[in-house]
C-alpha cells in the first residue's frame, strides 16, 4: 500500500492528537474517585494508544 506524503502527514497528526488525548484521559482518570469510571477511561486510553501505534507503523512502513 503506497500512501502519498500528505496522507502520511495527516495520519501522523491524528496519531499525535490521540497521544495527547491518551495523556489527558489518564491524568483525569487518576483524579476520579469512581473506580469503574476510572477503569473505563483508562481502557479507552489504552485502546487509543494501540490505535496510535498501528497508525505509526502504517506511516513508517507504507
C-alpha distances in whole Angstrom, upper triangle without the diagonal:
4,7,10,13,15,12,12,16,16,14,16,19,19,19,22,24,23,25,28,28,28,31,33,33,34,37,38,38,40,42,43,46,44,42,41,39,38,37,34,33,33,30,29,28,27,24,23,23,21,18,19,18,15,14,15,13,9,11,12,9,6
4,7,10,12,10,10,13,14,13,15,18,18,19,21,23,23,25,27,28,28,31,33,33,34,37,38,38,41,43,44,47,45,44,42,40,40,38,36,35,34,32,30,29,28,26,24,24,22,20,19,19,16,14,15,13,10,10,11,9,5
4,6,8,6,6,10,11,10,12,15,15,16,18,20,20,22,24,25,26,28,30,31,32,34,36,36,38,41,41,44,43,42,40,38,37,36,34,32,32,30,28,27,27,24,22,22,21,18,17,17,15,12,13,13,9,8,11,10,6
4,6,6,6,9,10,11,13,15,16,17,19,20,21,23,25,26,27,29,31,32,33,35,37,37,40,42,42,46,45,44,42,40,39,38,36,34,34,33,30,29,29,27,24,24,23,20,19,20,18,15,15,15,12,10,12,12,9
4,5,5,6,9,10,10,12,14,15,16,18,20,21,23,24,26,27,29,30,32,33,35,36,38,40,41,44,44,43,42,39,38,37,35,33,33,32,29,28,28,26,23,23,23,20,18,19,17,14,14,15,12,9,11,13,10
4,5,5,6,9,10,11,12,14,15,17,18,20,21,23,24,26,27,29,30,32,33,34,37,38,39,43,42,41,40,38,37,36,34,32,32,31,28,27,27,25,22,22,23,20,18,19,18,14,15,16,14,11,14,15,13
4,5,5,6,9,10,11,12,14,15,16,18,20,21,22,25,26,27,29,31,31,32,35,37,37,41,40,39,38,35,34,34,31,29,29,28,25,24,24,22,20,20,20,17,15,17,15,11,12,14,11,9,12,13,11
4,5,5,6,9,10,10,12,14,15,17,19,20,21,23,25,26,27,29,30,31,33,35,36,40,39,38,37,34,33,32,30,28,28,27,24,23,23,21,18,18,18,15,13,14,13,9,9,11,8,6,9,10,9
4,5,5,6,9,10,11,12,14,15,17,18,20,21,23,24,26,27,29,30,32,34,35,39,38,37,36,34,33,32,30,28,27,27,24,22,23,22,18,18,19,16,14,15,15,11,11,13,11,8,11,14,12
4,5,5,6,9,10,11,12,14,16,16,18,20,21,22,24,26,27,28,31,32,33,37,36,35,34,31,30,30,28,26,26,25,22,21,21,20,17,17,18,15,13,15,14,10,11,14,12,10,13,15,14
4,5,5,6,9,10,10,12,14,15,16,19,20,21,23,25,26,26,29,31,31,35,34,33,32,29,28,28,26,23,23,22,19,18,19,17,14,14,14,11,9,11,10,7,8,11,9,7,11,13,11
4,5,5,6,9,10,11,13,14,15,17,19,20,21,23,24,26,27,29,31,34,34,33,32,29,28,27,26,23,23,22,20,18,18,17,14,13,14,12,9,10,11,7,7,10,10,7,10,13,12
4,5,5,6,9,10,11,12,14,15,17,18,20,21,23,24,26,28,29,33,32,32,31,28,27,27,25,22,22,22,19,17,18,18,14,14,16,13,10,13,13,10,10,14,13,11,14,16,16
4,5,5,6,9,10,10,12,14,15,16,18,20,21,22,24,26,27,30,30,29,28,25,24,24,22,19,19,19,16,15,16,14,11,12,13,10,8,11,12,8,10,13,12,11,14,17,16
4,5,5,6,9,10,10,12,14,15,17,19,20,21,23,25,26,29,29,28,27,24,23,22,21,18,18,17,15,13,13,12,9,9,10,8,5,8,9,6,7,11,11,10,12,15,15
4,5,5,6,9,10,11,13,14,16,17,19,20,22,24,25,29,28,28,27,25,23,23,22,19,18,18,16,13,15,14,11,10,13,11,8,10,12,10,9,13,14,12,14,17,18
4,5,5,6,9,10,11,12,14,16,17,18,20,22,23,27,26,26,25,22,21,21,20,17,17,17,14,12,14,14,10,11,13,12,9,12,14,12,12,16,16,15,17,20,20
4,5,5,6,9,10,10,12,14,15,16,18,20,21,25,24,23,22,20,18,18,17,14,14,14,11,9,11,10,6,7,10,8,6,10,12,10,11,15,15,15,17,20,20
4,5,5,6,9,10,11,12,14,15,17,19,20,24,24,23,22,20,18,18,17,14,13,14,12,9,10,11,8,7,10,10,7,10,12,11,11,15,16,15,17,20,21
4,5,5,6,9,10,11,12,14,16,17,19,23,23,22,22,20,18,18,17,14,14,15,13,10,12,13,10,10,13,13,11,13,16,15,15,18,19,18,20,23,24
4,5,5,6,9,10,10,12,14,16,17,20,20,20,19,16,15,16,14,11,11,13,10,8,11,11,8,9,13,12,11,14,16,15,16,19,20,20,22,24,25
4,6,5,6,9,10,10,12,15,16,19,19,18,18,15,13,13,12,9,8,10,8,5,7,9,7,7,10,11,10,12,15,15,15,18,19,20,21,24,25
4,6,5,6,9,10,11,13,15,18,19,18,19,16,14,15,14,11,10,12,11,8,10,12,10,9,13,14,12,14,17,17,17,20,22,22,23,26,27
4,5,5,6,8,10,11,13,16,17,17,18,15,12,14,14,10,10,13,11,9,12,14,12,12,16,16,15,17,20,20,20,23,24,24,26,29,29
4,5,5,6,9,10,11,14,14,14,14,11,9,11,10,6,7,10,8,6,10,12,10,11,14,15,15,17,19,19,20,23,24,25,26,29,30
4,5,5,6,9,10,13,14,13,14,12,9,10,10,7,6,9,9,7,9,12,11,11,14,16,15,17,20,20,21,23,25,25,27,29,30
4,6,5,7,9,13,14,14,15,13,10,12,13,10,9,13,13,10,13,16,15,14,18,19,18,20,23,23,23,26,28,28,29,32,33
4,5,5,7,10,12,12,13,10,8,11,12,8,9,13,12,11,14,16,15,16,19,20,20,22,24,24,25,28,29,29,31,34,35
4,5,5,9,9,9,10,8,5,8,9,6,7,10,11,10,12,15,15,15,18,19,19,21,24,24,25,28,29,30,31,34,35
4,6,8,10,9,12,10,7,9,12,9,9,13,14,12,14,17,17,17,20,22,21,23,26,26,27,29,31,32,33,35,36
4,7,9,10,13,11,8,12,13,11,12,15,16,15,17,20,20,20,23,24,24,26,29,29,30,32,34,34,35,38,39
4,6,7,10,8,6,10,11,10,11,14,15,15,17,19,20,21,23,25,25,27,29,30,31,33,35,35,37,39,40
4,6,9,9,8,11,13,12,13,16,17,18,20,22,23,23,26,27,28,30,32,33,34,36,38,38,40,42,43
4,6,6,6,9,10,11,12,14,16,17,18,20,21,23,25,26,27,29,31,32,33,35,36,38,39,41,42
4,6,5,6,9,10,10,12,14,15,16,18,20,21,22,24,25,27,29,30,31,33,35,36,37,39,40
4,5,5,6,9,10,11,12,14,15,17,18,20,21,23,24,26,27,29,30,32,33,35,36,38,39
4,5,5,6,9,10,11,12,14,15,17,18,20,21,22,24,26,27,29,30,32,33,35,36,37
4,5,5,6,9,10,11,12,14,15,16,19,20,21,23,25,26,27,29,30,31,33,35,36
4,5,5,6,9,10,10,12,14,15,17,18,20,21,23,24,26,27,29,30,32,33,34
4,5,5,6,9,10,11,12,14,15,17,18,20,21,23,24,26,27,29,30,32,33
4,5,5,6,9,10,11,12,14,15,16,18,20,21,22,24,26,27,29,30,31
4,5,5,6,9,10,10,12,14,15,16,19,20,21,23,24,26,27,29,30
4,5,5,6,9,10,11,12,14,15,17,18,20,21,23,25,26,27,28
4,5,5,6,9,10,11,12,14,15,16,18,20,21,23,24,26,27
4,5,5,6,9,10,10,12,14,15,16,18,20,21,22,24,25
4,5,5,6,9,10,11,13,14,15,17,19,20,21,23,24
4,5,5,6,9,10,11,12,14,15,17,19,20,21,22
4,5,5,6,9,10,10,12,14,15,16,18,20,21
4,5,5,6,9,10,11,12,14,15,16,18,20
4,5,5,6,9,10,11,12,14,15,17,18
4,5,5,6,9,10,11,12,14,16,16
4,5,5,6,9,10,11,12,14,15
4,5,5,6,9,10,11,12,14
4,5,5,6,9,10,11,12
4,5,5,6,9,10,10
4,5,5,6,9,10
4,5,5,6,8
4,6,6,6
4,6,6
4,6
4
